[in-house]
């Protein structure tokens, strides 16, 4: 069985998502008035959170995880999916893992474009160019005119853009000279339970 190899890869996937910080010990629970520790562990502290770039909805979609799961179930379900779907018998990564890694890379780039307020903004053709490079698209027709449209420039990036649910129709309205594009793109924090 190749569990040790797959387990190492799983840890690399989790770390590549970006750990805020890692703690080997669980958070200490507050003691009661007698000084005894309660038997239940309190909610995870910030040092037991994994920061996932971009909206959680998009990540869950790309990871094949239900949108209805509780936050503390995300990392266990991700580890299950990576273990079961991430590799074929000879430890070769599957398309699932390639897509998930590609999405995380693209989400990091989009997070950097979002800036400190966590919103991706574009109001004209010049603002849209760096965003389109990350998304794998380019403008066709006359940008700023009603005949402008988006066309694929890099198919792999464009596929990730569509599959993750990025609002391309709204962005296309912006390149036609319509309203400014604003899309909330906050990082998501989920607990790690070890």
C-alpha positions as CSV (number, residue, x, y, z in Angstrom):
1,X,0.0,0.0,0.0
2,X,1.3,3.5,-0.9
3,X,-0.3,5.3,2.1
4,X,3.0,7.0,3.3
5,X,3.6,8.5,-0.2
6,X,0.0,9.6,-0.6
7,X,-0.1,11.0,2.9
8,X,3.1,13.1,2.2
9,X,1.5,14.4,-1.0
10,X,-1.7,15.3,0.9
11,X,0.3,17.3,3.4
12,X,2.0,19.1,0.5
13,X,-1.4,19.9,-1.0
14,X,-2.6,21.3,2.2
15,X,0.5,23.3,2.7
16,X,0.4,24.5,-0.9
17,X,-3.0,26.0,-0.2
18,X,-1.2,28.0,2.5
19,X,-1.2,27.5,6.2
20,X,-1.6,30.6,8.2
21,X,0.4,29.0,11.0
22,X,0.7,25.4,12.3
23,X,0.4,24.2,15.8
24,X,1.2,20.7,17.0
25,X,-0.7,21.1,20.2
26,X,-4.5,21.6,20.4
27,X,-5.7,24.9,21.9
28,X,-6.0,24.7,25.6
29,X,-9.5,24.9,27.0
30,X,-10.2,27.4,29.7
31,X,-10.3,25.9,33.2
32,X,-13.4,26.2,35.4
33,X,-13.3,27.8,38.8
34,X,-11.8,24.6,40.4
35,X,-8.9,24.6,38.0
36,X,-10.0,21.5,36.2
37,X,-9.8,21.3,32.5
38,X,-13.2,20.5,30.8
39,X,-13.3,17.4,28.7
40,X,-14.3,19.1,25.5
41,X,-11.9,21.1,23.3
42,X,-13.1,24.5,22.4
43,X,-13.4,25.8,18.8
44,X,-10.1,25.9,16.8
45,X,-7.9,28.9,17.3
46,X,-6.5,31.0,14.5
47,X,-3.3,29.0,14.6
48,X,-5.2,25.9,13.4
49,X,-6.7,27.4,10.3
50,X,-5.7,26.8,6.7
51,X,-6.1,29.9,4.4
52,X,-7.6,28.9,1.1
53,X,-7.2,31.6,-1.6
54,X,-10.4,32.8,-3.0
55,X,-14.1,32.1,-2.3
56,X,-14.8,28.9,-0.4
57,X,-17.7,28.1,-2.9
58,X,-15.3,28.0,-5.8
59,X,-12.7,25.9,-3.9
60,X,-15.4,23.4,-2.8
61,X,-16.6,23.2,-6.4
62,X,-13.2,22.4,-7.8
63,X,-12.3,20.0,-4.9
64,X,-15.5,18.0,-5.5
65,X,-16.9,18.7,-2.0
66,X,-20.5,19.6,-1.3
67,X,-21.4,23.2,-0.7
68,X,-23.4,22.1,2.4
69,X,-20.5,20.8,4.5
70,X,-19.5,22.3,7.8
71,X,-16.2,24.2,7.8
72,X,-14.5,21.6,10.0
73,X,-15.4,18.9,7.5
74,X,-13.6,20.5,4.5
75,X,-10.0,19.4,5.2
76,X,-11.0,15.8,6.1
77,X,-13.1,15.6,2.9
78,X,-10.3,17.1,0.9
79,X,-7.8,14.6,2.2
80,X,-10.2,11.8,1.4
81,X,-10.7,13.0,-2.2
82,X,-6.9,13.5,-2.7
83,X,-6.3,10.0,-1.4
84,X,-9.0,8.3,-3.4
85,X,-9.1,10.5,-6.6
86,X,-5.7,12.1,-6.7
87,X,-3.5,9.2,-7.8
88,X,-3.7,6.1,-10.0
89,X,-2.1,2.8,-9.0
90,X,1.5,3.8,-9.9
91,X,1.3,7.0,-7.9
92,X,0.8,9.2,-10.9
93,X,-1.3,12.3,-10.3
94,X,-4.8,12.2,-11.9
95,X,-6.6,15.0,-13.7
96,X,-8.4,15.8,-10.4
97,X,-5.2,16.7,-8.7
98,X,-3.9,18.7,-11.7
99,X,-7.2,20.7,-11.8
100,X,-7.2,21.3,-8.1
101,X,-3.5,22.5,-8.1
102,X,-4.2,24.7,-11.1
103,X,-7.2,26.2,-9.4
104,X,-5.2,27.0,-6.3
105,X,-2.5,28.7,-8.4
106,X,-5.0,30.8,-10.3
107,X,-6.9,31.7,-7.0
108,X,-3.6,33.0,-5.5
109,X,-3.1,35.2,-8.5
110,X,-6.7,36.5,-8.4
111,X,-6.3,37.1,-4.6
112,X,-3.3,39.3,-5.3
113,X,-5.3,41.2,-7.9
114,X,-8.1,41.7,-5.4
115,X,-5.9,43.7,-3.1
116,X,-6.4,44.4,0.6
117,X,-10.2,44.9,0.5
118,X,-10.7,41.4,-1.1
119,X,-12.5,42.8,-4.2
120,X,-11.4,42.4,-7.8
121,X,-12.2,45.6,-9.6
122,X,-12.1,46.7,-13.2
123,X,-13.7,49.8,-14.7
124,X,-12.2,50.0,-18.2
125,X,-10.2,48.1,-20.8
126,X,-6.8,48.9,-19.2
127,X,-8.0,47.6,-15.8
128,X,-9.2,44.4,-17.4
129,X,-6.0,43.3,-19.1
130,X,-4.1,41.9,-16.0
131,X,-7.2,40.1,-14.9
132,X,-7.8,38.6,-18.3
133,X,-4.2,37.2,-18.3
134,X,-4.9,35.3,-15.1
135,X,-8.3,34.1,-16.3
136,X,-6.9,32.8,-19.7
137,X,-9.0,35.2,-21.8
138,X,-8.5,38.1,-24.2
139,X,-10.7,40.8,-25.6
140,X,-12.1,40.5,-29.1
141,X,-13.7,43.2,-31.2
142,X,-13.2,46.8,-30.0
143,X,-12.7,47.0,-26.3
144,X,-15.0,49.7,-24.8
145,X,-17.5,49.3,-27.7
146,X,-20.7,47.3,-27.8
147,X,-19.1,44.7,-30.2
148,X,-16.4,43.7,-27.7
149,X,-16.4,40.1,-26.4
150,X,-14.2,37.7,-24.4
151,X,-12.4,34.9,-26.2
152,X,-10.1,32.1,-25.0
153,X,-6.4,32.9,-25.0
154,X,-5.2,30.0,-22.8
155,X,-7.6,27.0,-22.7
156,X,-6.4,25.5,-19.4
157,X,-6.7,28.7,-17.5
158,X,-10.1,29.5,-19.2
159,X,-11.4,26.1,-18.3
160,X,-10.5,26.7,-14.6
161,X,-12.2,30.1,-14.8
162,X,-15.4,28.6,-16.0
163,X,-15.3,25.5,-13.9
164,X,-14.8,27.6,-10.7
165,X,-17.8,29.7,-11.4
166,X,-16.0,33.1,-12.1
167,X,-18.6,35.6,-13.3
168,X,-17.4,36.1,-16.9
169,X,-20.7,37.6,-18.2
170,X,-20.3,40.6,-15.8
171,X,-16.7,41.1,-16.9
172,X,-17.8,41.0,-20.5
173,X,-20.3,43.8,-19.8
174,X,-17.4,45.9,-18.5
175,X,-15.3,45.5,-21.6
176,X,-18.3,46.6,-23.7
177,X,-18.3,49.9,-21.8
178,X,-20.9,48.9,-19.3
179,X,-20.8,49.2,-15.5
180,X,-17.6,48.7,-13.6
181,X,-16.8,45.1,-12.6
182,X,-16.5,44.4,-8.8
183,X,-16.3,40.8,-7.6
184,X,-15.7,40.0,-3.9
185,X,-12.7,37.5,-3.8
186,X,-11.9,37.0,-0.1
187,X,-9.6,34.3,1.2
188,X,-11.4,31.6,3.1
189,X,-10.2,30.2,6.4
190,X,-11.1,26.6,7.5
191,X,-10.1,24.7,10.6
192,X,-7.6,21.9,10.5
193,X,-8.4,19.2,13.0
194,X,-5.4,17.0,13.9
